[in-house]
Amino acid sequence: MALDRWIAFCVLLLFVAYGYGAFFTMDGQLPPIMRRSPIWPSTFPKVLAIGGILVSLWIVLGFEKAPETEKVTETNLSRLSRHGVGQAVALLVLMVAYAFLLRPLGFLGSTFLFLTVGSYILGERRYVMMTVVAAVAAGVVWYLVDQVLGVFLLPLPFFMMGG
Amino acid sequence: MLEGLLTGLSTAFTLTNITVVIAGCIIGTLIGMLPGLGPMSIIAIMIPIAITMGDPSTALILLAGVYYGAVFGGSTSSILINAPGVASTVATSFDGYPLTRQGKAGKALTVAAISSFAGGTIGAVLLMVFAPALASVALLFHSSEYFALMVVGLSAIAAFAGTGQIGKAVLMTLLGLILATVGEGVLFNAPRFTMGVMDLQSGFGFITIAMAMFALPEAIHLVLDPARSKTEGGEDSSKITGLRLTRNEATSIAPVVGRQSIQGFFIGVLPGAGATIASFLGYAVERNIASPEEREKFGKGSVKGVAAPESANNAAATGSFVPLLTLGIPGSGTTAILLGALIALNVSPGPRLIVDEPQVFWAVIISMYLGNLVLLVLNLPLIPYIARILAVPRNYLIPFILFFTLMGAYIGQNNATELLILVGFGICATILRFADYPLAPLLIGFILGPMLENNFARAMQLYDGFGFIWERPMTLALLCVAVLLIVLPSYRARRARNRAEGVADGD
């Protein structure tokens, strides 16, 4: 089975779970007065769940055939190098780490780390250049967002802000 | 209309707004030039900035400027390094890149800039004429027709996804719609599908979803497929000369630009068609009607081959504003993102926009003229310098793109959980892209979801059930159109396949 049909299968499971929620669990907490209304919070989700299950089944069962002609996909799966996949995964992990470190380390520290480690992962080895670029970028972005746009961003780690 | 124009002029011609449109065009051109970053990602990245500006007109002017800039920047990179940053400029590279190889890059860029300018300007005039008319018709619509109209819009987007893709596009739309039902709705003060997670109480942030669907997968693709960001020959782009056109060339492209601007505009108005189809169709039409000796030149460096897709895609980009501004229904991923931004700014697009907030509507139109002018006047002489951005090494470029997606999601919500949601959806979106699932329908579904449900609920309440579907002929007709849009292409594809195989029975 091709990747697109596996995905459709996963989406089907998602819609089944969603439909289960809409049909069986949502209406339980509905106050009696709402029950007289022709539309319940679950009405629209029910319609969507039925539609989603039908369409994903349509794809899973292979009713929709891709055109016979050679397809030009955007990225050829077989062309991907293991190297590139490793880099991509490392960058995603880095993004998750950024999410967790943003508060404890403060914006400036975590952004600096994100940008340096990010370019390191991609193979940059000019350390001076790397750190200067990251430091300047972190500072400039913080200044623009916090001072110019007025969106508060905690710049330093919480223990350095003095409560 | 004159009164409206004056309102727009007075709104757009303030120092702030002129600065904003110039800045937007330049930022859009700069980022749009980078291979792999399309207008959708750029606009998604710019939205938090636009929203914090507060004033809807200014915000929309900024985003519109970024949009034109990005489309223009995309054509620059297709011409100079044969790396279209945007699907809608792929057709430009057919003849633009051969011209560069012949040392006529300057000429190609000039043709592209002038055609874009003409396409955008003619598009803006047509928008000015058609949008108010369409809006006055749309004012007669009731919630049930709105519901049906949105269904038509969504199915048209799916129908244009191409053969073998319609089911996938419909599925993605539905996926977007169910994502939109998460959180507390406007209609019911009860959280739905939050699975007890407090952070989901207010639903998914639309910027987060937009970033996760476009910017993040594009950055990941750049990592996975280094060839995409290769800039071979990029070093030559610093010496671009010979920007001038001969009189002969100018007269030969004038009719092409005129035809393709009008055709492109109307293709852009159709939901789902958009700039990409307009540019390919424009190229194909012009090649077919050209004289035989000129047809020979297409693909080998014809100025007409640059002029046709460029005027068509800019006119279509303008045309796609028609359904957005008059019906509140986005026809493309880009306009869907703009719609999300408008909603975040408390402006509800739709037929009432022209009546209730004329300054927003007309300011956008004026900003289109202004944006096109800025692109022509400012960018043309600056192109040789701007093109140097193509030399930014990917080791720096990619971390920055990722960082900006994170910032965009974070600024909107000030919540680190949003970043985890972003990464999670981003991974899903990357996988979906590998399997050729179109992602724009998901975002459009997500943004239209609440409006679709509201109109559905209102119609249900008025007619005490599903009766509105058959009691209102207009609604029924629209819904039939929606069904036909979905069913007809797959039926025809199936019949064509069966005929080709010589088998009568289905498989």
Chai-1 contact restraints between the chains, C-beta under 6 A:
chainA,res_idxA,chainB,res_idxB,connection_type,confidence,min_distance_angstrom,max_distance_angstrom,comment,restraint_id
A,L3,B,A435,contact,1.0,0.0,6.0,A-B,restraint_1
A,D4,B,A435,contact,1.0,0.0,6.0,A-B,restraint_2
A,I7,B,A435,contact,1.0,0.0,6.0,A-B,restraint_3
A,Y18,B,I178,contact,1.0,0.0,6.0,A-B,restraint_4
A,P38,B,M460,contact,1.0,0.0,6.0,A-B,restraint_5
A,P38,B,Q461,contact,1.0,0.0,6.0,A-B,restraint_6
A,P38,B,D464,contact,1.0,0.0,6.0,A-B,restraint_7
A,P38,B,G465,contact,1.0,0.0,6.0,A-B,restraint_8
A,I39,B,A457,contact,1.0,0.0,6.0,A-B,restraint_9
A,I39,B,M460,contact,1.0,0.0,6.0,A-B,restraint_10
A,I39,B,Q461,contact,1.0,0.0,6.0,A-B,restraint_11
A,P41,B,F188,contact,1.0,0.0,6.0,A-B,restraint_12
A,P41,B,A190,contact,1.0,0.0,6.0,A-B,restraint_13
A,P41,B,R192,contact,1.0,0.0,6.0,A-B,restraint_14
A,F44,B,E453,contact,1.0,0.0,6.0,A-B,restraint_15
A,F44,B,F456,contact,1.0,0.0,6.0,A-B,restraint_16
A,P45,B,T181,contact,1.0,0.0,6.0,A-B,restraint_17
A,L48,B,L174,contact,1.0,0.0,6.0,A-B,restraint_18
A,L48,B,L177,contact,1.0,0.0,6.0,A-B,restraint_19
A,L48,B,I178,contact,1.0,0.0,6.0,A-B,restraint_20
A,G51,B,L174,contact,1.0,0.0,6.0,A-B,restraint_21
A,G52,B,L174,contact,1.0,0.0,6.0,A-B,restraint_22
A,V55,B,G167,contact,1.0,0.0,6.0,A-B,restraint_23
A,V55,B,V170,contact,1.0,0.0,6.0,A-B,restraint_24
A,V55,B,L171,contact,1.0,0.0,6.0,A-B,restraint_25
A,S56,B,L171,contact,1.0,0.0,6.0,A-B,restraint_26
A,W58,B,G167,contact,1.0,0.0,6.0,A-B,restraint_27
A,I59,B,G167,contact,1.0,0.0,6.0,A-B,restraint_28
A,E64,B,G167,contact,1.0,0.0,6.0,A-B,restraint_29
A,A66,B,G164,contact,1.0,0.0,6.0,A-B,restraint_30
A,P67,B,T163,contact,1.0,0.0,6.0,A-B,restraint_31
A,P67,B,G164,contact,1.0,0.0,6.0,A-B,restraint_32
A,T73,B,D436,contact,1.0,0.0,6.0,A-B,restraint_33
A,T75,B,H221,contact,1.0,0.0,6.0,A-B,restraint_34
A,T75,B,D225,contact,1.0,0.0,6.0,A-B,restraint_35
A,L80,B,L224,contact,1.0,0.0,6.0,A-B,restraint_36
A,G84,B,V223,contact,1.0,0.0,6.0,A-B,restraint_37
A,G84,B,L224,contact,1.0,0.0,6.0,A-B,restraint_38
A,Q87,B,V223,contact,1.0,0.0,6.0,A-B,restraint_39
A,A88,B,I220,contact,1.0,0.0,6.0,A-B,restraint_40
A,A88,B,V223,contact,1.0,0.0,6.0,A-B,restraint_41
A,A88,B,L224,contact,1.0,0.0,6.0,A-B,restraint_42
A,L92,B,V423,contact,1.0,0.0,6.0,A-B,restraint_43
A,M95,B,V423,contact,1.0,0.0,6.0,A-B,restraint_44
A,V96,B,V423,contact,1.0,0.0,6.0,A-B,restraint_45
A,A99,B,A416,contact,1.0,0.0,6.0,A-B,restraint_46
A,A99,B,L419,contact,1.0,0.0,6.0,A-B,restraint_47
A,A99,B,L420,contact,1.0,0.0,6.0,A-B,restraint_48
A,L102,B,A416,contact,1.0,0.0,6.0,A-B,restraint_49
A,L115,B,P399,contact,1.0,0.0,6.0,A-B,restraint_50
A,G118,B,P399,contact,1.0,0.0,6.0,A-B,restraint_51
A,S119,B,N395,contact,1.0,0.0,6.0,A-B,restraint_52
A,S119,B,Y396,contact,1.0,0.0,6.0,A-B,restraint_53
A,S119,B,P399,contact,1.0,0.0,6.0,A-B,restraint_54
A,L122,B,N395,contact,1.0,0.0,6.0,A-B,restraint_55
A,L122,B,I398,contact,1.0,0.0,6.0,A-B,restraint_56
A,E124,B,N395,contact,1.0,0.0,6.0,A-B,restraint_57
A,L149,B,T52,contact,1.0,0.0,6.0,A-B,restraint_58
A,V151,B,I411,contact,1.0,0.0,6.0,A-B,restraint_59
